[in-house]
Amino acid sequence: MNLKKSLIIIVLVLIVDQISKIYIKTNFLYEQSHEIFSWFKIYFIENSGAAWGTKLSDFLPISESTGKLILTIFRLFAISGIGYWLWDIIRKQSPKTLILAVSLIFAGAVGNIIDSVFYGVIFNDSHGQVATLFSDDPYGRIFHGKVVDMLYFPLIDSTWPDWVPWVGGNRFRFFEPVFNIADTAISTGVGVLIVFNKKAFPKKQKDETSD
């Protein structure tokens, strides 16, 4: 896979990711949902932290704002590293499987960092109102944006039987996380690396010599 094809994948993921986020942000109230199927809903939330909404301020004696800034800067460095890796494997003409996977991971990472860096200064708040793009009253500052999530797959939504110890009678829901297109691209890229590991990282064949 060459650089052109890699860039096409990255651009397509970013376009779909950002269009979906902008649409949700400018058409849904915070926590508003729309059922597509019983097992698939569009459910608008925003993530101001890392994976699963984790915040650095939950673990370190710093403010939430400072933690958000540190996390965004860390993501920028991580994207730089992934971008260099992608350029290097393309230059070395590595296997298509590896380039595809890293292209997806890079695209997803860029998609979410766009939210973190810019959304705080181009959107107003979504609580109790539908947000406006390029608002005169933005909800945050640069590097302090929140990542927009909307894809929700409650494949199982039931109640634990009463006879089950500790959780009997409680609600059970699988799959709980709400995510976006960028997250999907990252997960797909990582999945490709795991499932097709041998194709992505083929072992160099040793030259056999005979006496």
Stockholm file with secondary structure:
# STOCKHOLM 1.0

chainA/1-211         MNLKKSLIIIVLVLIVDQISKIYIKTNFLYEQSHEIFSWFKIYFIENSGAAWGTKLSDFLPISESTGKLILTIFRLFAISGIGYWLWDIIRKQSPKTLILAVSLIFAGAVGNIIDSVFYGVIFNDSHGQVATLFSDDPYGRIFHGKVVDMLYFPLIDSTWPDWVPWVGGNRFRFFEPVFNIADTAISTGVGVLIVFNKKAFPKKQKDETSD
#=GR chainA/1-211 SS CCHHHHHHHHHHHHHHHHHHHHHHHHHCCTTCEEEEETTEEEEEEEECSSGGGCCGGGTSSSCHHHHHHHHHHHHHHHHHHHHHHHHHHHHTTCCHHHHHHHHHHHHHHHHHHHIIIIIHHHBCCCTTSCCCBTCSSCSSCTTCCCEEEEEECCCEEEECCTTSTTTTTSEEEECCCEECHHHHHHHHHHHHHHHTHHHHSCCCCCCCCCC
#=GC SS_cons         CCHHHHHHHHHHHHHHHHHHHHHHHHHCCTTCEEEEETTEEEEEEEECSSGGGCCGGGTSSSCHHHHHHHHHHHHHHHHHHHHHHHHHHHHTTCCHHHHHHHHHHHHHHHHHHHIIIIIHHHBCCCTTSCCCBTCSSCSSCTTCCCEEEEEECCCEEEECCTTSTTTTTSEEEECCCEECHHHHHHHHHHHHHHHTHHHHSCCCCCCCCCC
//
